[in-house]
Amino acid sequence: MTIREFKMPDVGEGLTEAEILKWYVQPGDTVTDGQVVCEVETAKAAVELPIPFDGVVHALLFEEGTTVDVGQVIISVQTGDAGAEAPASAAAAPVAEAAAAAAPAAPAEEPVAEARQPVLVGYGVSTASTKRRPRKATAATAAQNGTAAPAAPAAPAAPVLPAVPAQPTGERPLAKPPVRKLAKDLGIDLASVVPTGDGGVVTREDVHAAAAAAIAPQAVPAAAVPVAAQAQAPVAEAAPAADTAARETRIPVKGVRKVTAQAMVGSAFTAPHVTEFITLDVTRTMKLVQELKDDPDLAGLRINPLLLIAKAVLVAIRRNPDVNASWDEAAQEIVLKHYVNLGIAAATPRGLIVPNIKDAHAKTLGELSESLSSLVATARDGKTSPADMQNGTITITNVGVFGVDTGTPILNPGESAILAVGAIKLQPWVHKGKVKPRQVTTLALSFDHRLIDGELGSKFLADIAAVLEHPRRLITWS
């Protein structure tokens, strides 16, 4: 009997971490090859992970809600495969404890495995792609390795203080952003912390240990301070902290919201945005929507204004093909796309995502309706795959569903334009020389001014409006 380890795979090309949402198995459960053992949320989508071998669950190394780096072991399984490679300390203790105890003693250089770990979802784990650069050895690190057990209960804490030069001068300590924030909040200099994580990474436990060590020496001279002074100091400091905690709530930025924030900042400060607006009468389009709903040939399909707006965008792209492009910064080239992967911005419980309909330009009205319905349902269920959100060319965001007139949307990275659709409202409008109540909306088009100049952007937006004002152009311009 051996213990096999299953590592967090890269379920989307280039992803570096994922959060464990739910475990479907517990220690002692029997699992089979291909059985789903957990659900994880990446920066792009929620994905179920099947395990690629049979056996009995030995240990779950992370709790639900924990964010795990790609390449870290998340579950160990006891198998009957004698040829499988077992962890060095599996016979002595659970995998989680053995890994923690063995990490400081691991050799500085290990052979790099070229092949990825076999997995059933994603791209597998490449050892070379997930290892960090080795930490330079120091006297403090060596001392930590030799006295790991008695370090925590040491009362005087004097031996910890000389360990300040844990990081060679000029080298930035290795730590994740949450750990850096914790150190900042506690007033701990990361350069003074002795790392115990793999590859010389400073962990949360290291920061807490350093904070405890910094507080301990202050207990001795505090005895000489008058009692009144000691009583006043904590009260003065504790009041603001308690007040802040009661008035604020901190929410970790992770998953979809994290990658959306990064993408929006990158887009806003990379592509020069220009936004143009047009207000138009869509009464004829709304009448066509109702007629299509009553058409027996389209029975069972979801017919709504967004469907015809999407079709209008596709027709306008056909008339203005240079809009459908991207900017290649490295090659200093404009890449014209001869296909349209139409993105639809979707608000989900996990945040904003933009899946796209592949080859939307080649779909009939019925096929486009089916694709839209499937895309929205999958997004709301949190089951959108990373592939569904890649290689988009242009996006539609329907802010009108929230009763908003319009907005100035930010480009989805890698795309040239995004159309915001406002609420459709009954308003007074001059129609055939008379003021009548008409169905009116406002469209806003943001585009990358490196690719699209004012003339092209204006023509594109005007063509979309022209189709929606007179939907017969869906036929005459196609």
Rosetta blueprint (number, residue, H / E / L):
1 M L
2 T E
3 I E
4 R E
5 E E
6 F E
7 K E
8 M L
9 P L
10 D L
11 V L
12 G L
13 E L
14 G L
15 L L
16 T L
17 E E
18 A E
19 E E
20 I E
21 L E
22 K E
23 W E
24 Y L
25 V L
26 Q L
27 P L
28 G L
29 D L
30 T E
31 V E
32 T L
33 D L
34 G L
35 Q L
36 V E
37 V E
38 C E
39 E E
40 V E
41 E E
42 T L
43 A L
44 K L
45 A L
46 A E
47 V E
48 E E
49 L E
50 P E
51 I L
52 P L
53 F L
54 D L
55 G E
56 V E
57 V E
58 H E
59 A E
60 L E
61 L L
62 F L
63 E L
64 E L
65 G L
66 T L
67 T E
68 V E
69 D E
70 V L
71 G L
72 Q L
73 V E
74 I E
75 I E
76 S E
77 V E
78 Q E
79 T E
80 G L
81 D L
82 A L
83 G L
84 A L
85 E L
86 A L
87 P L
88 A L
89 S L
90 A L
91 A L
92 A L
93 A L
94 P L
95 V H
96 A H
97 E H
98 A H
99 A H
100 A H
101 A H
102 A H
103 A L
104 P L
105 A L
106 A L
107 P L
108 A L
109 E L
110 E L
111 P L
112 V L
113 A L
114 E L
115 A L
116 R L
117 Q L
118 P L
119 V L
120 L L
121 V L
122 G L
123 Y L
124 G L
125 V L
126 S L
127 T H
128 A H
129 S H
130 T H
131 K L
132 R L
133 R L
134 P L
135 R L
136 K L
137 A L
138 T L
139 A H
140 A H
141 T H
142 A H
143 A H
144 Q H
145 N H
146 G H
147 T L
148 A L
149 A L
150 P L
151 A L
152 A L
153 P L
154 A L
155 A L
156 P L
157 A L
158 A H
159 P H
160 V H
161 L H
162 P H
163 A H
164 V L
165 P L
166 A L
167 Q L
168 P L
169 T L
170 G L
171 E L
172 R L
173 P L
174 L E
175 A E
176 K L
177 P H
178 P H
179 V H
180 R H
181 K H
182 L H
183 A H
184 K H
185 D H
186 L H
187 G L
188 I L
189 D L
190 L H
191 A H
192 S H
193 V L
194 V L
195 P L
196 T L
197 G L
198 D H
199 G H
200 G H
201 V E
202 V E
203 T L
204 R H
205 E H
206 D H
207 V H
208 H H
209 A H
210 A H
211 A H
212 A H
213 A H
214 A H
215 I H
216 A H
217 P H
218 Q H
219 A H
220 V L
221 P H
222 A H
223 A H
224 A H
225 V L
226 P L
227 V H
228 A H
229 A H
230 Q H
231 A H
232 Q H
233 A H
234 P H
235 V H
236 A H
237 E H
238 A H
239 A H
240 P H
241 A H
242 A H
243 D H
244 T H
245 A H
246 A H
247 R H
248 E L
249 T L
250 R L
251 I L
252 P L
253 V L
254 K L
255 G H
256 V H
257 R H
258 K H
259 V H
260 T H
261 A H
262 Q H
263 A H
264 M H
265 V H
266 G H
267 S H
268 A H
269 F L
270 T L
271 A L
272 P L
273 H E
274 V E
275 T E
276 E E
277 F E
278 I E
279 T E
280 L E
281 D E
282 V L
283 T H
284 R H
285 T H
286 M H
287 K H
288 L H
289 V H
290 Q H
291 E H
292 L H
293 K H
294 D L
295 D L
296 P H
297 D H
298 L H
299 A L
300 G L
301 L L
302 R L
303 I L
304 N L
305 P H
306 L H
307 L H
308 L H
309 I H
310 A H
311 K H
312 A H
313 V H
314 L H
315 V H
316 A H
317 I H
318 R H
319 R H
320 N L
321 P H
322 D H
323 V H
324 N L
325 A E
326 S E
327 W E
328 D E
329 E L
330 A L
331 A L
332 Q L
333 E E
334 I E
335 V E
336 L E
337 K L
338 H L
339 Y L
340 V L
341 N L
342 L E
343 G E
344 I E
345 A L
346 A E
347 A E
348 T E
349 P L
350 R L
351 G E
352 L E
353 I E
354 V L
355 P L
356 N E
357 I E
358 K L
359 D L
360 A H
361 H H
362 A H
363 K L
364 T L
365 L H
366 G H
367 E H
368 L H
369 S H
370 E H
371 S H
372 L H
373 S H
374 S H
375 L H
376 V H
377 A H
378 T H
379 A H
380 R H
381 D L
382 G L
383 K L
384 T L
385 S L
386 P H
387 A H
388 D H
389 M H
390 Q L
391 N L
392 G L
393 T L
394 I E
395 T E
396 I E
397 T E
398 N E
399 V H
400 G H
401 V H
402 F H
403 G L
404 V L
405 D L
406 T L
407 G L
408 T L
409 P L
410 I L
411 L L
412 N L
413 P L
414 G L
415 E L
416 S L
417 A E
418 I E
419 L E
420 A E
421 V E
422 G L
423 A L
424 I L
425 K E
426 L E
427 Q E
428 P E
429 W E
430 V E
431 H E
432 K L
433 G L
434 K E
435 V E
436 K E
437 P E
438 R E
439 Q E
440 V E
441 T E
442 T E
443 L E
444 A E
445 L E
446 S E
447 F E
448 D E
449 H L
450 R L
451 L L
452 I L
453 D L
454 G H
455 E H
456 L H
457 G H
458 S H
459 K H
460 F H
461 L H
462 A H
463 D H
464 I H
465 A H
466 A H
467 V H
468 L H
469 E H
470 H L
471 P L
472 R L
473 R H
474 L H
475 I H
476 T H
477 W L
478 S L
